[in-house]
C-alpha cells in the first residue's frame, strides 16, 4: 500500500515539475534582496547570479525594482 502511494506521489511530482514553469510567475526583488552593499559598494548576494540564470531559464520572471522600464537590459546593466 505504501509503495503504491509513494509511486503515485512521485508521478504527480514529476508532472508538477513539468507544468510549473508554464504557470508560475517569479517576482524578483533586486534592491536589498538580490543586490546589497558591502563596505558601501553594491554587491550581488551569494549565489544570486546562478539563481537568476536558473529562474530566467525556467519561469516567467518579473523584476521588482525601479531600475526596470519594461526591459531586462537596464536591470542587467544595474546589476553589473
Buried (B, 14 or more C-beta within 10 A) or exposed (E): EEEEEEEEEEEEEEEEEEEEEEEEEBEBEBEEEBBBEEEEEEEBEEEBEEBBEEBEEBBEBEBEBEBBEEEEEBBEEBBE
